[in-house]
Amino acid sequence: MTCTLLMRSSRRICIETIRRYLPASSKMIYSAAGRNLDTASAPQSHCGTKYSDRTLTSYRTYHQQSSVAVETRPQVWLITGCSSGFGRRLVTSALARGDRVIATARTVEDIKIPSSPNLNVLQLDVTAGFEVIKARLDQAAKIWGQIDVLVNNAGAGYLGMLEEGRSDLLEKQFKVNVMGTLDVTSAALPHLRASKSATVVILGSRSAYTTERAGLGFYSASKAAVHSLGETLSVELAPFAIKVLIVAPGAFKTEGIYRQSFFTANSIPAYDELRNIAMKRFSAVPGTQKGDPDKAMETVVDVVKGEGKAKGRPWPLYLALGDDADEGIRQKSTKLLRHVDEWGDVIKGVNFDP
Ligand SMILES: NC(=O)c1ccc[n+]([C@@H]2O[C@H](COP(=O)([O-])OP(=O)(O)OC[C@H]3O[C@@H](n4cnc5c(N)ncnc54)[C@H](OP(=O)(O)O)[C@@H]3O)[C@@H](O)[C@H]2O)c1
C-alpha cells in the first residue's frame, strides 16, 4: 500500500523515522520540498524558556512538512463513540484506506459495522474516569501493539437555558465532551508517544464560535473548552511530533446528536418566551442539516493521512467543515477584530504609567 507520510523533520530524523517504520523493501520518493529539510528553522524558546536540542529537533519534526511518498504499514486508529454518527462513518472510512481500527462504544453491541480482520471493538464509556479508561486503552494498545490516531468523537448535546440548567447541567455536559476528551487523550498519550507518528483528533464544533444562541450555552461552552484544550495540546505535544486536529463541523445529518430533549425541569417563567423560541428552533433542525457526515469523515481521514483533498497541504490545526462552519468562524473573527479596532485606545490604555 502506498500512502503519503507527512514528514516534518530534519533530514536526519526523517531518515531515522523512515528506517524505524518501513520495511527494507519500501519505496521512498523525496519531493523537492523534502530535500531542503536541513535548513529548517524552529523557535528557540517557548514563553521565555529555551528549548533543548532534542525538543528543537522535535519541533522541526512537527512544524516542517515534506511530501515523502512511502510504502508504509497501516495506522491504528482508536475512535470513541462508534455506535452512530460521525464515529461509525469514520471507522468505515479508515478501514477503506487499509488502516486498522479499534472502534469503541459504551455498548459494543451497538457497533454495527461489518466485521473485518482490521477491526476490533472495545467497550469504552468516556465518562468512566481516568483509571478505568487507562486500563481499557492499555488493553487496546496490545491488540496491534500500537495506537497511532486517537479520535475523540464521543459527544452529547445538552440544550437548555443557562440559569435553568445551572452548573448541574454544565457538569453533565462537560463530563462527556470535555473531561471525557481529556481523560481519553491522557490515557492514550503514552501509546501515541511510542508511535512517534501520531495524531490526536478532537471533534469540536462550529458551536464553539456561534455561542450567541439561547439554549446552546452548555454545549457551545463544552466545545469552546475542547477547542482550547486542543490548541494547548498542539503546543504541549509538538516536542513529541504528535499532531493535533480540531474538527469544527457545522450541522451534519447524524443520528443522535439531537437525542437529548431541551432541559425544562427547572423552568423559570421569565424565560418562557425565549425558551419556547429556542426549543422550536432546535427541534426544527434534525433531518434538515445540509452536511453529509460521510463526506465529512472522508475529509478527516484525508487530513490525518495527508491524502486526497489534503495532499500537499500543510498540517492544519483546525478543520472547519460545512458552509455554516465557515460562516460562523468568519462572523466571530470579524466581531472580535471590530472590537479591537473600535476599542483599541481603551484596550491599550490600561498599562502602568511609564
Ligand atoms: N452532527 C453534528 O451536526 C455535529 C456538529 C458538530 C460537532 N459534532 C460532534 O461530533 C461528535 C459526534 O456526534 P454525532 O453527530 O455523530 O452524534 P451521535 O450520532 O449522537 O454520536 C455520538 C456518539 O457519542 C457516543 N457517546 C455519548 N456519550 C458517550 C459516553 N459517555 N461514552 C462513550 N460514547 C458516548 C454515542 O454513543 P451512545 O450510542 O452510547 O450514546 C454516539 O456513538 C460529537 O462530539 C458532536 O458533538 C456533531
The ligand as an ORCA input file, in Angstrom:
! r2SCAN-3c Opt
* xyz 0 1
  N     -23.766     16.125     13.933
  C     -23.409     17.392     14.012
  O     -24.049     18.260     13.419
  C     -22.207     17.776     14.815
  C     -21.725     19.067     14.641
  C     -20.609     19.457     15.342
  C     -19.978     18.576     16.185
  N     -20.467     17.321     16.364
  C     -19.773     16.429     17.281
  O     -19.438     15.231     16.635
  C     -19.361     14.183     17.588
  C     -20.203     13.017     17.133
  O     -21.549     13.429     17.106
  P     -22.613     12.830     16.098
  O     -23.217     13.968     15.398
  O     -22.035     11.730     15.348
  O     -23.724     12.331     17.138
  P     -24.226     10.866     17.533
  O     -24.770     10.187     16.335
  O     -25.133     11.090     18.692
  O     -22.941     10.141     18.018
  C     -22.402     10.425     19.281
  C     -21.679      9.218     19.768
  O     -21.093      9.522     21.037
  C     -21.388      8.436     21.894
  N     -21.369      8.778     23.315
  C     -22.168      9.612     24.000
  N     -21.833      9.603     25.294
  C     -20.807      8.730     25.434
  C     -20.023      8.296     26.506
  N     -20.222      8.728     27.758
  N     -19.025      7.394     26.269
  C     -18.804      6.927     25.034
  N     -19.538      7.292     23.965
  C     -20.514      8.192     24.167
  C     -22.747      7.943     21.470
  O     -22.904      6.624     21.944
  P     -24.271      6.053     22.562
  O     -24.965      5.455     21.397
  O     -23.810      5.053     23.565
  O     -24.983      7.208     23.173
  C     -22.600      8.030     19.964
  O     -21.948      6.889     19.463
  C     -19.800     14.776     18.912
  O     -18.675     15.120     19.679
  C     -20.555     16.012     18.488
  O     -20.590     16.993     19.486
  C     -21.583     16.897     15.694
*
